[in-house]
Amino acid sequence: MYTRADPDHRAVPVLLGAVTMVCVALLLACDVFPALLPAGAHGYVEALPLALIALAYLLYQSVHRPPPREWLKAVLLAAAFLFWSANQFWPYHHQATIFNDLAIALFVFDVFLVIIGWPAASPDESFAETYSQPKN
């Protein structure tokens, strides 16, 4: 069963999400004005919001307290973002391709789980999904 978190408990994930959005704005500003960053720093600015949103999502889930199967999906999604972040952070590392491929595999697996309806649980109303009880 899902637990709707009160605003006090949601404050940390929301704050971290807001910081992440500021990082995304900085990333886009650096695309428009490349001189804002020193040479070679773009990968760090790319990696930061990916890692932060993974952490924010896990914190959000921790206050939301989903069932174990939903926790597993949340961890898979966060891991995908972290592997993608690692690929951006260390693009020339010999394992960068592996980081990227793992991120792709986890994102694809996550969407596949959504398509097949696993796990069968009530959706998260905070994402504006609707839910109706199954008819017996």
FIMAR-330701 format. One record per residue (C-alpha): x, y, z; residue number from 1; residue in one letter. Coordinates in nm, 3 decimals. Example, Ala and Ser with C-alpha at 12.3 -4.5 7.8 and 13.67 -1.06 7.14 Angstrom:
<atom X="1.230" Y="-0.450" Z="0.780" nr="1" rest="A"/>
<atom X="1.367" Y="-0.106" Z="0.714" nr="2" rest="S"/>
//
This chain:
<atom X="0.000" Y="0.000" Z="0.000" nr="1" rest="M"/>
<atom X="0.122" Y="0.346" Z="-0.088" nr="2" rest="Y"/>
<atom X="0.163" Y="0.610" Z="0.176" nr="3" rest="T"/>
<atom X="0.114" Y="0.972" Z="0.080" nr="4" rest="R"/>
<atom X="0.398" Y="1.164" Z="0.244" nr="5" rest="A"/>
<atom X="0.319" Y="1.479" Z="0.435" nr="6" rest="D"/>
<atom X="0.483" Y="1.803" Z="0.315" nr="7" rest="P"/>
<atom X="0.746" Y="1.798" Z="0.591" nr="8" rest="D"/>
<atom X="0.877" Y="1.457" Z="0.482" nr="9" rest="H"/>
<atom X="0.862" Y="1.550" Z="0.115" nr="10" rest="R"/>
<atom X="1.068" Y="1.866" Z="0.171" nr="11" rest="A"/>
<atom X="1.410" Y="1.706" Z="0.125" nr="12" rest="V"/>
<atom X="1.332" Y="1.523" Z="-0.201" nr="13" rest="P"/>
<atom X="1.153" Y="1.834" Z="-0.334" nr="14" rest="V"/>
<atom X="1.447" Y="2.058" Z="-0.239" nr="15" rest="L"/>
<atom X="1.694" Y="1.818" Z="-0.398" nr="16" rest="L"/>
<atom X="1.473" Y="1.803" Z="-0.707" nr="17" rest="G"/>
<atom X="1.470" Y="2.184" Z="-0.722" nr="18" rest="A"/>
<atom X="1.851" Y="2.193" Z="-0.699" nr="19" rest="V"/>
<atom X="1.857" Y="1.938" Z="-0.980" nr="20" rest="T"/>
<atom X="1.639" Y="2.163" Z="-1.194" nr="21" rest="M"/>
<atom X="1.880" Y="2.453" Z="-1.131" nr="22" rest="V"/>
<atom X="2.162" Y="2.225" Z="-1.250" nr="23" rest="C"/>
<atom X="1.961" Y="2.146" Z="-1.564" nr="24" rest="V"/>
<atom X="1.913" Y="2.519" Z="-1.626" nr="25" rest="A"/>
<atom X="2.289" Y="2.568" Z="-1.585" nr="26" rest="L"/>
<atom X="2.352" Y="2.283" Z="-1.829" nr="27" rest="L"/>
<atom X="2.124" Y="2.439" Z="-2.089" nr="28" rest="L"/>
<atom X="2.275" Y="2.784" Z="-2.031" nr="29" rest="A"/>
<atom X="2.618" Y="2.635" Z="-2.094" nr="30" rest="C"/>
<atom X="2.491" Y="2.497" Z="-2.424" nr="31" rest="D"/>
<atom X="2.380" Y="2.845" Z="-2.526" nr="32" rest="V"/>
<atom X="2.689" Y="3.017" Z="-2.383" nr="33" rest="F"/>
<atom X="2.977" Y="2.765" Z="-2.401" nr="34" rest="P"/>
<atom X="3.225" Y="3.018" Z="-2.260" nr="35" rest="A"/>
<atom X="3.059" Y="2.983" Z="-1.918" nr="36" rest="L"/>
<atom X="3.247" Y="2.659" Z="-1.861" nr="37" rest="L"/>
<atom X="3.617" Y="2.584" Z="-1.879" nr="38" rest="P"/>
<atom X="3.718" Y="2.336" Z="-2.145" nr="39" rest="A"/>
<atom X="3.637" Y="1.979" Z="-2.049" nr="40" rest="G"/>
<atom X="3.392" Y="2.070" Z="-1.771" nr="41" rest="A"/>
<atom X="3.071" Y="2.004" Z="-1.963" nr="42" rest="H"/>
<atom X="3.070" Y="1.635" Z="-1.871" nr="43" rest="G"/>
<atom X="3.065" Y="1.722" Z="-1.501" nr="44" rest="Y"/>
<atom X="2.772" Y="1.956" Z="-1.550" nr="45" rest="V"/>
<atom X="2.593" Y="1.680" Z="-1.745" nr="46" rest="E"/>
<atom X="2.660" Y="1.418" Z="-1.478" nr="47" rest="A"/>
<atom X="2.546" Y="1.622" Z="-1.179" nr="48" rest="L"/>
<atom X="2.170" Y="1.647" Z="-1.252" nr="49" rest="P"/>
<atom X="2.156" Y="1.280" Z="-1.347" nr="50" rest="L"/>
<atom X="2.310" Y="1.174" Z="-1.017" nr="51" rest="A"/>
<atom X="2.105" Y="1.424" Z="-0.817" nr="52" rest="L"/>
<atom X="1.772" Y="1.316" Z="-0.964" nr="53" rest="I"/>
<atom X="1.856" Y="0.953" Z="-0.889" nr="54" rest="A"/>
<atom X="1.918" Y="1.046" Z="-0.528" nr="55" rest="L"/>
<atom X="1.608" Y="1.269" Z="-0.511" nr="56" rest="A"/>
<atom X="1.393" Y="0.989" Z="-0.651" nr="57" rest="Y"/>
<atom X="1.523" Y="0.737" Z="-0.397" nr="58" rest="L"/>
<atom X="1.462" Y="0.986" Z="-0.115" nr="59" rest="L"/>
<atom X="1.113" Y="1.049" Z="-0.251" nr="60" rest="Y"/>
<atom X="1.046" Y="0.676" Z="-0.254" nr="61" rest="Q"/>
<atom X="1.178" Y="0.640" Z="0.100" nr="62" rest="S"/>
<atom X="0.917" Y="0.884" Z="0.233" nr="63" rest="V"/>
<atom X="0.650" Y="0.746" Z="0.000" nr="64" rest="H"/>
<atom X="0.713" Y="0.389" Z="0.123" nr="65" rest="R"/>
<atom X="0.600" Y="0.186" Z="-0.176" nr="66" rest="P"/>
<atom X="0.563" Y="-0.192" Z="-0.171" nr="67" rest="P"/>
<atom X="0.887" Y="-0.391" Z="-0.215" nr="68" rest="P"/>
<atom X="0.835" Y="-0.454" Z="-0.587" nr="69" rest="R"/>
<atom X="0.792" Y="-0.082" Z="-0.649" nr="70" rest="E"/>
<atom X="1.108" Y="-0.021" Z="-0.444" nr="71" rest="W"/>
<atom X="1.290" Y="-0.259" Z="-0.674" nr="72" rest="L"/>
<atom X="1.171" Y="-0.062" Z="-0.978" nr="73" rest="K"/>
<atom X="1.276" Y="0.263" Z="-0.812" nr="74" rest="A"/>
<atom X="1.625" Y="0.125" Z="-0.743" nr="75" rest="V"/>
<atom X="1.653" Y="0.002" Z="-1.104" nr="76" rest="L"/>
<atom X="1.558" Y="0.345" Z="-1.235" nr="77" rest="L"/>
<atom X="1.796" Y="0.525" Z="-0.999" nr="78" rest="A"/>
<atom X="2.076" Y="0.286" Z="-1.101" nr="79" rest="A"/>
<atom X="2.009" Y="0.365" Z="-1.467" nr="80" rest="A"/>
<atom X="2.045" Y="0.737" Z="-1.395" nr="81" rest="F"/>
<atom X="2.364" Y="0.674" Z="-1.196" nr="82" rest="L"/>
<atom X="2.520" Y="0.467" Z="-1.476" nr="83" rest="F"/>
<atom X="2.426" Y="0.740" Z="-1.724" nr="84" rest="W"/>
<atom X="2.581" Y="0.995" Z="-1.490" nr="85" rest="S"/>
<atom X="2.899" Y="0.788" Z="-1.465" nr="86" rest="A"/>
<atom X="2.917" Y="0.774" Z="-1.842" nr="87" rest="N"/>
<atom X="2.897" Y="1.155" Z="-1.858" nr="88" rest="Q"/>
<atom X="3.143" Y="1.204" Z="-1.572" nr="89" rest="F"/>
<atom X="3.406" Y="0.965" Z="-1.706" nr="90" rest="W"/>
<atom X="3.347" Y="0.966" Z="-2.084" nr="91" rest="P"/>
<atom X="3.698" Y="0.850" Z="-2.164" nr="92" rest="Y"/>
<atom X="3.720" Y="0.588" Z="-1.893" nr="93" rest="H"/>
<atom X="3.765" Y="0.240" Z="-2.038" nr="94" rest="H"/>
<atom X="3.434" Y="0.135" Z="-1.882" nr="95" rest="Q"/>
<atom X="3.231" Y="0.433" Z="-2.010" nr="96" rest="A"/>
<atom X="3.072" Y="0.220" Z="-2.280" nr="97" rest="T"/>
<atom X="2.970" Y="-0.037" Z="-2.019" nr="98" rest="I"/>
<atom X="2.820" Y="0.238" Z="-1.800" nr="99" rest="F"/>
<atom X="2.624" Y="0.365" Z="-2.099" nr="100" rest="N"/>
<atom X="2.505" Y="0.018" Z="-2.202" nr="101" rest="D"/>
<atom X="2.394" Y="-0.062" Z="-1.847" nr="102" rest="L"/>
<atom X="2.199" Y="0.264" Z="-1.833" nr="103" rest="A"/>
<atom X="2.028" Y="0.181" Z="-2.163" nr="104" rest="I"/>
<atom X="1.948" Y="-0.172" Z="-2.047" nr="105" rest="A"/>
<atom X="1.799" Y="-0.050" Z="-1.719" nr="106" rest="L"/>
<atom X="1.591" Y="0.225" Z="-1.884" nr="107" rest="F"/>
<atom X="1.458" Y="-0.021" Z="-2.142" nr="108" rest="V"/>
<atom X="1.386" Y="-0.281" Z="-1.873" nr="109" rest="F"/>
<atom X="1.203" Y="-0.021" Z="-1.663" nr="110" rest="D"/>
<atom X="0.978" Y="0.081" Z="-1.954" nr="111" rest="V"/>
<atom X="0.920" Y="-0.285" Z="-2.041" nr="112" rest="F"/>
<atom X="0.802" Y="-0.347" Z="-1.684" nr="113" rest="L"/>
<atom X="0.559" Y="-0.056" Z="-1.721" nr="114" rest="V"/>
<atom X="0.431" Y="-0.198" Z="-2.050" nr="115" rest="I"/>
<atom X="0.367" Y="-0.544" Z="-1.904" nr="116" rest="I"/>
<atom X="0.215" Y="-0.394" Z="-1.590" nr="117" rest="G"/>
<atom X="0.463" Y="-0.523" Z="-1.337" nr="118" rest="W"/>
<atom X="0.420" Y="-0.494" Z="-1.052" nr="119" rest="P"/>
<atom X="0.045" Y="-0.485" Z="-1.043" nr="120" rest="A"/>
<atom X="-0.008" Y="-0.222" Z="-0.775" nr="121" rest="A"/>
<atom X="-0.203" Y="0.096" Z="-0.735" nr="122" rest="S"/>
<atom X="-0.037" Y="0.373" Z="-0.933" nr="123" rest="P"/>
<atom X="0.122" Y="0.677" Z="-0.779" nr="124" rest="D"/>
<atom X="-0.144" Y="0.946" Z="-0.768" nr="125" rest="E"/>
<atom X="0.120" Y="1.213" Z="-0.726" nr="126" rest="S"/>
<atom X="0.213" Y="1.149" Z="-1.090" nr="127" rest="F"/>
<atom X="-0.149" Y="1.228" Z="-1.193" nr="128" rest="A"/>
<atom X="-0.233" Y="0.868" Z="-1.271" nr="129" rest="E"/>
<atom X="-0.584" Y="0.751" Z="-1.217" nr="130" rest="T"/>
<atom X="-0.674" Y="0.424" Z="-1.053" nr="131" rest="Y"/>
<atom X="-0.995" Y="0.231" Z="-1.043" nr="132" rest="S"/>
<atom X="-1.052" Y="-0.081" Z="-0.843" nr="133" rest="Q"/>
<atom X="-1.055" Y="-0.399" Z="-1.056" nr="134" rest="P"/>
<atom X="-1.401" Y="-0.543" Z="-1.110" nr="135" rest="K"/>
<atom X="-1.455" Y="-0.883" Z="-0.958" nr="136" rest="N"/>
//
